Amino acid sequence: HYLQPIKFKQLSLHSSANEGPDGDVSLFFGLSGTGKTTLSADPGRALIGDDEHVWSDTGVFNIEGGCYAKCVGLDAAKEPEIYGAIKFGSILENVTYDYYTREPNYEDTGITENTRCAYPIEYIPNAKVPCTATGQPKNVIYLTCDAFGVLPPVSLLDSDQAQYWFLSGYTSKIPGTEDGVTEPLPTFSTCFGQPFLVLHPSRYAEMLAERMVKSGTKCWLVNTGYTGGGVGVGRRCPLKYTRAIVDAIHDGSLAKAAYTTFPIFNLQIPTSCNGVPAELLDPTQAWKDKDAFKRESTKLAGMFNAAFKDYADLCSDAVVAAGPKV
């Protein structure tokens, strides 16, 4: 994250990547628990890599040789590629198992919620080896798990919003996942990978925006968190609907949908998506308690504005203005 942008003028990213049968590349950004590993391991697309990539002038390439997946609640029916990759040669971390059968227990969180498995990328059946693609990314997908239940399941971002949300790097901690967490807590990890960065975050954001404009790349915000209310009121967006949204991004149908403006955050949200109930796409409709929705929206918007103050001085006025309006 220093040599690539400084010495080679290429953009290094904390992201996963995959490639469609027609050579179209997608980059997925997201913090722990947002679904980055799960959604990039798509049976219909070739996996380029799980976590660290470089977007170069000639394409995308992986700069690590394996994957690091969350295991809590892992189910063969929901995540068959990851489930099947856990075999001899993989390393389970914080996962308990039956001493007699040696079967892992993915439901046991007695040690920690953060159970993991590391495995070579070739353990994914449709991994692309060598892990390179010659096409420029067609789609960039920001993943967030919004425990407040405010953000829509999918939004289409313009160039300024793409920089704002990239710099914000938002997700949230869910009550019960860590000691002392009793209500949703926002997490802002700039560029979706603050611990990995060496340069000022605005450098990476500007390079990302420049490459997206040059390549005509579309940028999407996908909320894999709660809908119809926050934790305790709403429910986590079902994985089948999130997969349907990502499929619609990849087949191009979502880009052709009709859009409406989501208030406060000024996001463009589709009015329809194949395989997804229409009422799920608009949180203003999904919430039964409209007053509570407005309070939570205003609360979350204030958190965004407070967090972005750290980067506003090095951003253009247009990028600063791309944030929520309270």
C-alpha positions in Angstrom: 0.0 0.0 0.0 3.1 2.2 -0.2 5.1 0.8 -3.1 2.3 0.3 -5.5 0.9 3.9 -5.4 4.2 5.7 -4.9 6.7 3.7 -6.9 4.5 2.1 -9.6 1.6 4.5 -9.7 -0.9 1.7 -9.3 -3.7 1.5 -6.9 -3.5 -1.1 -4.1 -6.8 -2.0 -2.4 -8.1 -3.9 0.6 -10.8 -5.7 -1.4 -11.9 -9.0 -2.9 -12.3 -9.4 -6.7 -14.0 -11.8 -9.1 -14.5 -12.1 -12.9 -17.5 -13.0 -14.9 -17.6 -15.3 -17.9 -17.3 -12.3 -20.3 -14.2 -10.9 -18.5 -16.1 -8.3 -16.5 -14.3 -7.6 -13.2 -15.9 -6.6 -9.9 -14.2 -5.3 -6.8 -15.8 -5.8 -3.3 -14.9 -3.6 -0.3 -16.1 -4.3 3.2 -15.0 -4.7 6.8 -15.4 -7.9 8.8 -18.9 -9.3 8.8 -20.2 -7.5 5.8 -20.0 -10.5 3.4 -17.0 -9.6 1.3 -15.6 -13.2 1.2 -19.1 -14.8 0.9 -20.3 -12.6 -2.0 -17.1 -12.7 -4.0 -17.1 -16.5 -3.9 -19.8 -16.6 -6.5 -20.4 -20.0 -8.3 -21.1 -18.1 -11.6 -17.8 -16.1 -11.5 -14.1 -16.8 -11.2 -12.5 -15.7 -7.9 -9.4 -13.6 -8.4 -8.8 -13.1 -4.7 -10.3 -12.6 -1.3 -8.6 -9.6 0.4 -5.7 -7.6 -1.2 -5.5 -6.5 -4.8 -3.9 -4.0 -7.1 -6.0 -2.1 -9.8 -3.3 -1.5 -12.4 -3.2 0.2 -15.8 -3.6 -3.3 -17.4 -6.1 -4.9 -15.1 -6.4 -6.4 -11.6 -4.2 -8.8 -9.8 -4.1 -10.5 -6.4 -1.2 -9.9 -4.0 -1.9 -12.8 -1.6 -2.3 -16.5 -2.1 -5.3 -17.5 0.0 -8.6 -16.6 1.7 -9.6 -15.8 5.3 -13.3 -16.5 5.8 -15.6 -16.1 8.8 -17.0 -19.4 10.0 -19.7 -18.5 12.5 -22.9 -20.2 11.4 -21.3 -21.6 8.3 -23.8 -23.6 6.3 -23.1 -25.8 3.3 -26.4 -24.8 1.6 -25.8 -21.1 2.0 -22.1 -20.9 1.4 -21.1 -24.1 -0.5 -17.8 -22.8 -1.9 -16.4 -21.7 1.5 -17.8 -24.8 3.3 -16.2 -27.1 0.7 -12.8 -25.3 1.0 -12.4 -26.3 4.6 -10.4 -29.6 4.3 -6.9 -30.9 4.8 -4.5 -28.0 4.3 -6.9 -25.4 5.7 -6.4 -23.8 9.1 -9.4 -23.3 11.5 -9.1 -20.5 14.0 -11.2 -20.3 17.2 -13.4 -23.1 16.0 -14.3 -26.0 18.3 -14.7 -29.6 17.1 -15.9 -33.0 18.3 -12.8 -34.9 19.6 -14.1 -38.2 18.4 -15.5 -37.4 14.9 -13.3 -34.3 14.4 -16.3 -32.5 12.9 -16.1 -28.7 13.4 -18.9 -27.0 15.3 -19.5 -23.7 13.4 -22.4 -22.7 15.7 -20.1 -22.6 18.9 -19.1 -19.1 19.7 -17.8 -20.0 23.2 -14.3 -18.8 22.3 -15.3 -15.8 20.2 -17.8 -14.8 17.5 -14.8 -14.2 15.2 -14.2 -17.8 14.2 -12.2 -18.1 11.0 -10.6 -20.4 8.4 -7.6 -19.7 6.2 -7.4 -21.8 3.0 -5.5 -21.7 -0.3 -7.4 -19.9 -3.1 -7.3 -23.0 -5.3 -9.6 -24.7 -2.8 -12.4 -22.6 -4.2 -13.5 -24.6 -7.3 -13.8 -21.7 -9.6 -10.7 -19.7 -8.5 -8.8 -18.1 -11.3 -5.1 -19.2 -11.1 -3.0 -17.3 -11.8 -5.0 -14.6 -9.9 -5.0 -11.9 -12.6 -7.5 -10.2 -14.9 -6.8 -8.1 -17.9 -10.0 -6.2 -17.9 -10.7 -3.0 -16.0 -13.3 -3.3 -13.2 -16.9 -2.8 -14.4 -18.4 -2.6 -11.0 -17.1 -1.5 -7.5 -19.3 -2.7 -4.7 -19.0 -1.2 -1.2 -20.5 -3.6 1.5 -21.7 -2.4 4.8 -23.6 -4.1 7.7 -25.9 -1.3 9.0 -27.2 -2.5 12.4 -29.3 0.6 12.6 -31.4 -0.6 9.7 -31.4 2.8 8.1 -29.4 2.3 4.8 -31.1 0.8 1.8 -30.1 -2.7 0.6 -28.5 -1.2 -2.6 -27.7 2.3 -3.9 -26.0 3.6 -7.0 -23.3 6.2 -6.1 -21.9 9.0 -8.3 -18.2 9.9 -8.4 -18.3 12.3 -5.4 -20.4 9.8 -3.3 -18.0 7.0 -4.2 -15.1 9.0 -2.7 -17.2 10.0 0.4 -18.3 6.5 1.2 -14.8 5.0 0.5 -13.2 7.5 2.9 -15.9 6.8 5.5 -15.6 3.0 5.3 -18.7 2.5 7.4 -20.1 -0.6 9.0 -21.4 -1.3 12.5 -20.9 -3.7 15.4 -23.9 -5.7 16.4 -24.9 -6.2 20.1 -23.7 -9.5 21.4 -20.7 -9.9 19.1 -18.3 -8.3 21.6 -18.3 -7.8 25.4 -19.8 -4.5 26.4 -21.6 -3.9 23.1 -25.3 -3.5 24.0 -26.5 -1.3 21.1 -25.4 -0.8 17.5 -22.0 0.9 17.3 -20.8 2.6 14.1 -17.3 1.7 12.8 -15.6 4.0 10.4 -12.5 2.4 8.9 -11.4 4.6 6.1 -10.9 3.0 2.7 -12.5 -0.1 4.2 -9.0 -1.0 5.6 -7.5 1.7 7.8 -4.9 -0.5 9.5 -3.4 -1.4 6.2 -2.9 2.1 4.9 0.4 4.0 4.7 -0.5 7.2 2.8 -3.3 9.7 3.6 -6.6 8.1 2.8 -7.5 10.8 0.3 -4.6 9.6 -2.0 -6.3 6.2 -2.4 -9.7 7.8 -2.8 -8.6 10.1 -5.5 -6.8 7.3 -7.4 -9.9 5.2 -7.1 -12.2 7.9 -8.4 -9.9 8.7 -11.3 -9.8 5.0 -12.4 -13.5 4.6 -12.1 -14.2 7.7 -14.2 -11.6 6.6 -16.8 -13.0 3.0 -17.0 -16.7 4.0 -16.8 -16.9 1.9 -13.6 -20.2 1.9 -11.7 -20.1 2.2 -7.9 -22.7 0.5 -5.6 -23.4 0.6 -1.9 -24.8 -2.7 -0.7 -26.2 -3.0 2.8 -26.0 -6.6 4.1 -27.2 -5.5 7.5 -30.7 -4.9 8.9 -33.9 -3.9 7.2 -37.3 -2.8 8.6 -35.6 -1.6 11.8 -32.4 -1.9 13.7 -31.2 -4.8 15.9 -34.1 -6.1 18.0 -36.8 -4.7 15.7 -35.8 -5.5 12.1 -34.1 -8.5 10.6 -30.8 -9.1 8.8 -31.3 -8.8 5.1 -31.6 -12.5 3.9 -28.5 -13.6 2.0 -30.6 -14.8 -1.0 -31.8 -11.2 -1.5 -28.3 -9.8 -1.3 -27.1 -12.4 -3.8 -30.0 -11.4 -6.1 -28.9 -7.7 -5.8 -25.3 -8.6 -6.7 -26.5 -10.8 -9.6 -28.6 -7.9 -10.9 -25.5 -5.6 -10.7 -23.5 -8.2 -12.7 -26.1 -8.9 -15.4 -26.6 -5.2 -15.9 -30.3 -5.1 -15.1 -30.0 -3.0 -12.0 -28.2 -0.2 -13.9 -31.3 0.0 -16.2 -33.8 0.2 -13.3 -35.8 3.3 -12.4 -34.4 5.2 -9.4 -35.7 7.4 -6.6 -33.8 9.6 -4.1 -33.4 8.3 -0.5 -33.8 11.2 1.9 -31.1 12.6 4.2 -28.4 10.5 2.7 -29.3 11.6 -0.9 -28.8 8.1 -2.3 -30.2 6.8 -5.5 -32.1 3.6 -4.9 -33.8 1.3 -7.4 -37.6 0.9 -7.3 -37.3 -2.7 -8.4 -34.7 -5.5 -8.6 -35.2 -9.1 -9.9 -35.7 -11.5 -7.0 -36.1 -8.9 -4.3 -39.4 -7.6 -2.8 -40.0 -4.0 -3.8 -40.8 -2.9 -0.2 -37.4 -4.2 0.9 -35.5 -1.8 -1.4 -36.8 1.4 0.3 -36.3 1.6 4.1 -38.9 4.4 4.4 -41.4 1.7 3.3 -39.8 -1.2 5.2 -40.0 0.5 8.6 -43.5 0.4 10.3 -42.6 3.1 12.8 -41.9 6.1 10.5 -41.0 8.4 13.4 -38.4 6.0 14.7 -36.9 5.7 11.2 -36.5 9.4 11.0 -34.8 9.6 14.4 -32.4 6.8 13.6 -31.6 8.3 10.1 -30.8 11.6 11.7 -28.7 9.9 14.4 -26.7 7.9 11.9 -26.2 10.9 9.6 -24.8 12.9 12.5 -22.3 10.1 13.1 -21.2 10.2 9.5 -20.7 14.0 9.6 -18.7 13.8 12.8 -16.4 11.0 11.5 -15.8 12.7 8.1 -14.3 15.8 9.7 -10.9 14.0 9.8 -10.8 14.0 6.0 -12.8 17.0 4.9 -9.8 19.4 4.8 -8.1 17.4 2.0 -11.3 16.7 0.0 -13.0 18.8 -2.6 -16.2 20.7 -1.7 -18.2 18.4 -3.9 -17.0 15.3 -2.0 -17.7 16.9 1.4 -21.2 17.8 0.1 -21.8 14.2 -1.0 -22.4 13.2 2.7 -25.8 13.1 4.5 -27.7 16.3 5.2 -29.3 16.6 8.7 
